Amino acid sequence: MKNLELKSSNISKNNAMKTKLAAFLIVILFPLNISAQIFPDYKERSFADFSDSLFLNNRLSGMQMDATEGSIDPDEYIVGPGDKLFISIRGVEEISFTLAINQEGILYIPKVGGVDLKDRALAEAKEKIEDFINKYYRNVEVFISLVDFRNIRVSLVGNVKKPSSYALPGNSRLLDLISASFGLNETANFRNINIKNRNGKEASFDLIKFFRFGDRAQNPLLKEGDIVLIDKVDKIVSINGQIKFPGAYEFVDGETVYDLIKIAGGILSRAREDSIEVVRFEANGKDQKSFYYSFNQLKNEQVKLHFGDLVLVREMLDYFIDKAVKIEGFVQYPGYYKIVEDKTTLSEIINEAGGFRENASLAEASLVRTQGISGEDPEFERLKIIPRENMTDDEYDYFKAKSRQHIGKVVVDFHELFILNNLSEDVTLKREDLIAVPEAKNYIILLGQVVNPGNIIYKEGLTVDDYIELAGGYGWRAVEGDVRVIKAKTKEWIYADEVDSLEPGDTIWVPEEIPGPKFWDVFTTTLAILGQLAAVVAAMVAVIVATR
């Protein structure tokens, strides 16, 4: 037995060693990338997963449908094999043709001959055709129009979900190709897209400039045989603060800080223009240094961006901030009022609003402060999801007190201030304060187990029992010894026998006795228990009989 236990122990140790060795080899052969690279995060990058519905439906159905942006630019569109041209020659009589450019790039015109149109823009091609026709026809009017696009084949490769070549209408642009594709990878570089034509010439395009500025030059027409190369983001720059579109952007060689500010939508109205900070890595790639420029300096000078730069546009404090309070309820002229923060007083602003209306309730009037007030309380949020039976008495008392709290309420007695002229209650106001003056409630509210619950006109000197009697007395299931009063002014719950006097708007609540179990429920439960006991007794008797 000991040999078996020893052997089992050795096997366990060997397995543990193998597991550690495997983990060690994984770390050595496949090292973790501890420092995650930051990638651009501007909102237009969601286009990387976008598929144009027109192209997608055509691809799935096998149909061909040419998308168009409207009339094309004759100086931009390059004609080629498959394009169809309508030609009208009008003299004594009209001669018209619809002709296609052949695969050698030549357009053959009957009775005139062939015209070489290779690598010609449409405007240049029209001019050449007209000159060619005028050699054979005198005193005629020539009309030439492109009536049908050819299909071109272009390739999309690099950091894309599915590198492939695509057949597109001849008037397709870079964005059309991306829309027709299966999408770009999340790390695709939108600002350095290379297009290489059949002659080996390359050009770089910045799609974000097309998205932000509508710069059509950055969304070029594609040509037969073009190869569109999408690179992976490697270098970024960032801009934050008082900017319309803060975030991380691809680094573009030769771009200036002012160019980046424009790309990010420009500065906001509350931006501090005299001190824009550029945080730059030093040559060692570890330490950073800050440079400060004015906005005009960046605009007029060529302050080049470096890879890894962080541009910070700070906010001007206390500029363009509305300093106003809101008064609602029963004053003569409710609405918004301008104040001098920490100087204008409550009495001054009430006077400016025309004072209180006749039926205003000063007892329930309130001043609520919104600035600098945080309503978050993790302990209260925790208690909200805990059943009462799982709370301690202290937790439950805290939960009740917190649930009755008025976040931001400023302690001020309107009656003391405006009736008794106690200026110690005349607080100074802050922006976005809310002053609420409700209508006076000249009644007491009766709730719960009284015969006629509702509102009863307030009469000074009446007690809780008097009002319950006026409401028809207690209901038949009332808990008479547990009556509470909810004060209108403080929202405090007080036992009825502890209330010195009632005030207009107070609520008297008579709780309901919890009903006992119904007879039938008790009867059926009793029968079930007796049945279970009978089954147990029968089983015990059977066991006793069997053992004899």
LUMKOLLO-41240 format. One record per residue (C-alpha): residue in one letter; z, y, x. Coordinates in steps of 0.05 Angstrom, whole numbers, padded with zeros to 5 digits, always signed. Each point is the difference from the previous one (the first is absolute). Last residue first. Layout:
<recs>
AZYX...
</recs>
This chain:
<recs>
R+00305-00177-00789T-00046+00046+00041A-00054+00004-00054V+00049+00021-00054I+00026+00056+00044V-00071+00024+00017A-00021+00000-00073V+00062+00038-00020M-00016+00053+00054A-00071+00006-00025A+00022+00009-00072V+00051+00053+00021V-00054+00039+00038A-00049-00004-00059A+00054+00023-00048L+00016+00059+00047Q-00074+00020+00001G-00003-00003-00076L+00064+00041-00006I-00031+00053+00045A-00064+00002-00041L+00039+00004-00065T+00042+00057+00027T-00063+00038+00021T-00030-00010-00069F+00063+00026-00035V+00009+00059+00046D-00072+00021-00009W+00007-00009-00076F+00063+00041-00002K-00032+00059+00037P+00030+00021+00067G+00043+00063+00001P-00031+00069-00009I+00012+00051+00056E+00036+00058-00032E-00043+00062-00002P+00016+00064+00038V+00016+00067-00034W-00035+00056+00039I+00017+00073-00012T-00051+00047+00033D+00013+00072+00020G-00055+00051-00015P+00048+00054-00025E+00069-00007+00033L+00058-00048-00015S+00072+00011+00020D+00055-00032+00042V-00035-00067+00008E+00045-00055+00029D+00009-00038-00066A-00075-00005-00008Y-00011-00034+00067I-00045+00042+00045W-00073-00010+00023E-00025+00058+00043K-00068+00030-00015T+00028+00065+00031K-00022+00051-00052A-00013-00043-00061K+00064-00040+00008I-00007-00073-00020V+00061-00019-00042R+00022-00073-00004V+00032-00043-00054D+00033-00064+00026G+00059-00009-00047E-00042-00001-00063V-00047-00056+00022A-00047+00006-00060R-00024-00063-00036W+00013+00024-00071G-00026+00070+00014Y+00051+00055+00011G+00005+00060-00046G-00051+00034-00044A-00029+00047+00053L+00050+00055-00021E+00055-00051+00016I-00029-00010+00070Y-00003+00075+00008D+00073+00008-00018D+00021-00058+00045V-00033+00034+00060T+00038+00065-00016L-00021+00063-00037G+00024+00066+00029E-00067+00036+00001K-00051-00026-00049Y-00064-00031+00025I-00052-00021-00052I-00005-00076-00001N-00058-00037+00031G-00014-00074-00013P+00036-00065-00015N+00020-00012-00073V+00049-00059-00006V+00023+00004+00072Q-00013-00056+00050G-00044+00033+00052L-00017+00073+00010L+00026+00066-00028I-00029+00064+00030I+00040+00065-00007Y-00037+00062-00023N-00019+00071+00019K-00046-00024+00055A-00022+00062+00038E-00072-00002+00023P-00010-00018+00073V-00001+00047+00060A-00031-00033+00061I-00006+00035+00067L-00042-00038+00050D+00001+00020+00074E-00069-00005+00033R+00018+00052+00052K+00074+00013+00012L+00049+00041-00041T+00064+00037+00015V+00062-00020-00041D+00035+00046-00050E+00061-00043-00016S+00047+00044+00042L-00026+00057-00043N+00046-00018-00058N-00030+00044-00054L+00039-00035-00056I-00062-00011-00044F-00056-00005+00051L+00034-00031+00060E+00057-00040-00031H-00045-00025-00055F-00055-00020+00049D+00049-00041+00041V-00035-00021+00065V+00001-00066+00038V-00071-00011+00025K-00035-00062-00026G-00044-00032+00054I+00004-00071-00027H+00038-00003-00066Q+00049-00058+00008R+00013-00045-00060S-00030-00061+00033K+00040+00015+00063A+00067+00000-00037K-00016-00065-00036F-00023-00035+00064Y+00060+00025+00039D+00048-00027-00053Y-00038-00066+00001E+00003-00005+00075D+00075+00015-00001D+00012-00053-00053T-00038-00051+00041M-00070-00019-00023N-00025-00070-00015E+00020+00002-00074R-00039+00065-00008P-00066-00032+00022I-00029+00027+00066I-00069+00033-00001K+00024+00072-00010L+00056-00011+00051R-00050-00002+00057E-00036+00064-00022F+00068+00035-00005E+00018-00022+00071P-00068+00021+00027D+00008+00071-00029E-00063+00041-00001G+00001+00064-00040S-00008+00046+00059I+00009+00074-00012G-00025+00050+00052Q-00037+00040-00053T+00006-00022-00072R+00061+00039-00023V+00021-00005-00073L+00036+00057-00037S+00028-00017-00068A+00013+00027-00070E+00043-00047-00043A+00058+00046-00013L-00046+00061+00000S-00034-00028-00062A-00054+00050-00022N-00003+00016-00075E-00004+00076+00007R-00051-00001+00056F+00024+00010+00071G-00021+00057+00045G-00068+00033+00007A-00027-00044+00056E+00015+00054+00050N+00073-00002-00023I+00001-00075+00011I-00029+00012+00070E+00053+00051+00019S+00057-00043-00028L-00021-00060+00042T-00003+00040+00064T-00059+00022+00044K+00021-00003+00073D-00004-00071+00027E-00076+00001-00013V-00028+00065-00025I-00024-00020-00068K-00064-00003-00041Y+00008-00024-00072Y-00032-00058-00036G+00005-00009-00076P+00047+00015-00058Y-00001+00071-00030Q+00057+00012-00050V+00043-00057+00024F+00012-00064-00039G-00035-00054+00041E-00033+00001+00068I+00009+00043+00061K-00040-00019+00062V+00013+00027+00069A-00048+00031+00050K-00011+00006+00074D-00071-00025+00007I-00012-00019+00073F-00061+00031+00033Y+00036+00006+00067D+00073-00021+00009L-00016-00044+00061M-00069+00003+00031E-00020-00073+00008R-00021-00034+00064V-00069-00024+00021L+00010-00058+00049V-00059-00029+00039L+00012-00067+00034D-00047-00018+00057G-00011-00074+00016F-00070+00009+00031H-00008+00072+00021L-00025+00057-00044K-00037+00058+00031V+00023+00072-00010Q-00067+00036-00005E+00024+00070-00015N-00012+00044-00061K+00028-00044-00055L+00057-00029+00042Q+00020+00071+00021N-00004+00023-00072F+00047-00056-00021S+00050+00019+00054Y+00012-00049+00055Y+00059-00039+00028F-00002-00057+00050S+00051-00057+00001K+00008-00053+00054Q+00006-00075-00005D+00021-00053+00050K-00027-00071-00002G-00075+00000+00013N+00009+00016+00074A-00050+00057-00006E+00042+00038-00050F-00001-00015-00074R-00013+00060-00046V+00039+00033-00057V-00041+00058-00027E+00043+00051-00037I-00026+00054-00046S+00040+00064+00009D-00026+00064-00031E-00033-00031-00061R+00063-00026-00034A-00029-00036-00061R+00022+00023-00069S-00071+00009-00026L-00021-00069+00023I-00041-00013+00063G-00069-00031+00000G-00028-00062-00033A+00018-00051+00054I-00071+00005+00028K+00010+00075+00007I+00065-00010+00038L-00034-00052+00044D-00056+00049+00017Y+00052+00053+00018V+00032-00050+00048T-00068-00009+00033E-00047-00060-00001G-00035-00019+00064D+00010-00075-00008V+00019-00019-00070F+00069-00030-00010E+00008-00038-00066Y+00049+00032-00048A+00074-00008-00015G+00031+00039-00057P+00005+00067-00035F-00051+00018-00055K+00013+00071-00025I+00040+00021+00062Q+00069+00032+00003G+00030-00055+00043N-00037-00056+00035I-00060-00014+00044S-00014-00063+00039V-00050-00021+00053I-00028-00070+00009K-00031-00045+00052D-00020-00073-00009V-00031-00005-00069K-00050-00057-00002D-00075+00018+00002I-00051-00005-00056L-00071-00008+00027V-00058+00017-00046I-00065-00030+00026D-00063+00034-00026G-00062-00045-00007E-00034+00042-00053K+00033+00067-00007L+00065+00023-00031L+00009+00068-00031P+00060+00035+00031N+00071+00008-00028Q+00029+00046+00053A-00058+00049-00008R+00018+00003-00074D+00064+00039+00015G+00036-00005-00067F+00060+00032+00033R+00056-00051-00009F-00037-00065-00013F-00060+00018+00044K+00046+00024+00056I+00040-00065-00008L-00065-00038+00011D-00007+00024+00072F-00067-00021+00031S-00022-00019+00071A-00072-00006+00022E-00037-00052+00041K-00072-00005+00023G-00023-00071+00016N-00070+00009-00029R+00016-00045-00059N+00057+00046-00020K+00074-00004+00019I+00052+00028-00047N+00071+00010+00026I+00060+00014-00045N+00055+00040+00034R+00040+00032-00056F+00008-00059-00046N+00030-00047+00052A+00015-00067-00035T+00071-00026+00006E+00005-00020-00073N-00064-00040+00006L-00063+00025-00033G-00030-00025-00066F-00044-00055-00025S-00062+00043+00007A-00039+00039-00053S+00051+00057+00002I-00003+00003+00076L-00076+00003-00003D+00001+00054-00054L+00048+00042+00042L-00049+00000+00058R-00057+00024-00044S-00053-00036-00041N-00067+00034-00015G-00041-00060+00022P+00034-00046-00049L+00044-00052+00033A-00008-00069+00031Y+00064-00017+00037S+00017-00031+00067S+00067-00032+00011P+00070+00006+00030K+00051-00023-00052K+00068+00034-00003V-00020+00056+00047N+00024+00021+00069G-00068-00008+00033V-00065-00009-00037L-00041+00030-00057S-00075-00012+00007V-00059+00034-00033R-00060-00026-00038I-00043+00050-00037N-00030-00004-00069R-00057+00047-00017F+00008+00058-00046D-00047+00017-00057V-00037+00061-00025L-00003+00045+00062S-00045+00058-00020I-00064+00032+00025F-00042+00053-00036V-00065+00025+00031E-00040+00057-00029V-00074+00000+00019N-00046+00051+00032R-00033-00047+00048Y+00012-00076+00006Y-00010-00041+00062K+00039+00039+00052N+00047+00024-00055I+00024-00071-00010F+00027-00006+00072D+00035+00067-00005E+00033-00022-00066I+00022-00066+00030K+00031+00035+00061E+00038+00050-00043K+00026-00055-00045A+00023-00041+00060E+00037+00060+00030A+00038+00011-00065L+00015-00074-00006A+00027-00005+00071R-00046-00038+00047D+00021-00060+00041K-00068-00034-00009L-00046+00038-00047D-00069-00018+00030V-00053+00021-00051G-00056-00049-00018G-00066+00018-00030V-00030+00051-00048K-00044-00038-00050P+00063-00038-00023I+00065+00024+00032Y+00033-00050+00048L+00072+00017+00018I+00021-00027+00068G+00070-00021+00021E-00023-00067+00029Q+00030-00038-00059N-00042+00039-00049I+00019+00066-00035A-00012-00010-00075L-00050+00038-00043T+00000+00028-00070F-00067+00036-00006S-00029+00060-00038I-00068+00032-00004E-00008+00062-00044E-00067+00032-00016V-00034+00063+00025G+00058+00003+00048R+00068-00034-00005I+00022-00052+00050S+00064-00035-00024I+00041-00045+00046F+00059-00043-00023L+00037-00031+00058K+00033-00068+00004D+00049-00018+00056G-00009-00073+00023P-00008+00014+00075G+00035+00065+00020V+00017+00071-00020I+00058+00037+00033Y+00042+00041-00049E+00033+00061+00030D-00053+00055-00005P-00021-00024-00069D+00073+00006-00024I+00008-00047-00058S+00002+00016-00074G+00056-00035-00037E+00056-00038+00035T-00035-00066-00014A+00020-00073-00009D-00057-00050+00000M+00010-00061-00042Q-00017-00070+00025M+00027-00058-00039G+00029-00063+00033S+00057-00001-00051L+00058-00001+00049R-00032+00048+00050N-00023+00046-00056N+00069+00002-00031L+00032+00016+00067F-00051+00054+00017L+00011+00036-00066S+00076-00011+00001D+00007+00031+00069S+00052-00040+00038F+00063+00034+00024D+00046-00034+00050A-00012+00050+00056F+00000+00057-00052S+00076-00004+00001R-00007+00037+00066E-00010+00064-00040K+00075+00006-00009Y+00017+00016+00073D+00040-00054+00037P-00030-00007+00069F+00030-00056+00041I+00065-00004+00040Q+00004-00059+00047A+00060-00047-00007S+00043-00002+00063I+00026-00072+00005N-00067-00035+00003L+00026-00071+00007P-00023-00044+00057F-00042-00061-00018L-00001-00047+00060I+00068+00018+00028V+00036+00009-00068I-00033-00063-00028L+00018-00039+00064F+00074+00020-00007A+00001-00020-00074A-00030-00068+00017L+00051-00009+00056K+00058+00018-00047T-00026-00051-00052K-00009-00053+00052M+00071+00010+00026A+00027-00006-00070N-00039-00064-00011N+00027-00028+00065K+00072+00018-00019S-00008-00033-00068I-00029-00063+00032N+00059-00002+00050S+00050+00005-00058S-00034-00056-00038K+00003-00044+00063L+00074+00016+00009E+00014-00016-00074L-00038-00066+00006N+00037-00019+00064K+00067+00016-00034M-00018-00047-00057
</recs>
